[in-house]
């Protein structure tokens, strides 16, 4: 199912002030520690794409068309993270 671009929900907010600063700082920290391909896997790279799209307020069609795939990606990254913290 392909989503019509006019059906994408419009955001009713803008990032500004402290929120924008925190978002930019988080994005900068992630980009600083990313070491492709050594410290990445397909799921973490996919999650990075999702985060970048959301942070830049761009539509990420897979959220609407294949939400189960997005959820699987998030679960895979969480599993790896929590396994390392064990």
C-alpha positions as CSV (number, residue, x, y, z in Angstrom):
1,X,0.0,0.0,0.0
2,X,1.5,3.3,-1.0
3,X,0.7,6.3,1.0
4,X,-0.5,9.5,-0.7
5,X,1.8,12.3,0.3
6,X,-1.2,14.5,1.0
7,X,-2.3,12.0,3.6
8,X,0.8,12.4,5.7
9,X,-0.1,14.1,9.0
10,X,1.1,17.6,9.4
11,X,2.9,18.5,12.6
12,X,1.5,21.2,14.7
13,X,4.7,22.0,16.4
14,X,8.2,23.3,15.6
15,X,11.4,22.4,17.4
16,X,12.7,25.5,19.1
17,X,14.7,26.6,22.1
18,X,15.8,24.0,24.6
19,X,14.1,21.2,22.6
20,X,16.0,22.0,19.5
21,X,19.2,22.2,21.4
22,X,18.7,18.8,23.0
23,X,17.8,17.3,19.6
24,X,20.8,18.7,17.8
25,X,23.1,17.6,20.7
26,X,21.7,14.0,20.6
27,X,22.1,13.8,16.9
28,X,25.7,15.1,17.1
29,X,26.5,12.5,19.8
30,X,25.1,9.7,17.8
31,X,27.0,10.7,14.7
32,X,30.2,11.1,16.7
33,X,30.2,7.5,18.0
34,X,28.9,5.8,14.9
35,X,31.7,3.8,13.3
36,X,30.5,2.2,10.1
37,X,30.6,-0.8,9.7
38,X,32.3,-1.9,12.9
39,X,29.8,-0.5,15.4
40,X,26.7,-0.8,13.3
41,X,24.3,-3.5,12.2
42,X,21.4,-3.3,9.7
43,X,18.9,-2.6,12.5
44,X,20.9,0.2,14.1
45,X,21.4,1.8,10.7
46,X,17.7,1.6,10.0
47,X,16.9,3.1,13.3
48,X,19.3,5.9,12.6
49,X,17.5,6.6,9.4
50,X,14.1,6.7,11.2
51,X,15.5,9.1,13.9
52,X,17.0,11.4,11.3
53,X,13.7,11.5,9.4
54,X,11.7,12.3,12.5
55,X,14.2,14.8,13.8
56,X,14.1,16.7,10.5
57,X,10.3,16.4,10.4
58,X,10.4,14.5,7.1
59,X,7.8,11.7,6.5
60,X,9.1,8.2,6.9
61,X,6.6,6.2,4.9
62,X,7.5,2.9,6.5
63,X,6.0,4.1,9.8
64,X,2.6,4.1,8.0
65,X,3.1,1.3,5.5
66,X,5.1,-1.2,7.5
67,X,4.9,-0.4,11.2
68,X,5.7,-4.0,12.1
69,X,9.0,-3.7,10.3
70,X,9.8,-0.5,12.2
71,X,8.9,-2.1,15.5
72,X,11.1,-5.1,14.7
73,X,14.0,-2.8,14.0
74,X,13.5,-1.0,17.4
75,X,13.2,-4.3,19.2
76,X,16.4,-5.6,17.6
77,X,18.4,-2.5,18.7
78,X,16.9,-2.6,22.2
79,X,17.8,-6.3,22.5
80,X,21.4,-5.7,21.5
81,X,21.6,-2.7,23.8
82,X,20.2,-4.4,26.9
83,X,22.2,-7.6,26.2
84,X,25.4,-5.5,26.3
85,X,24.3,-3.8,29.6
86,X,23.6,-7.2,31.3
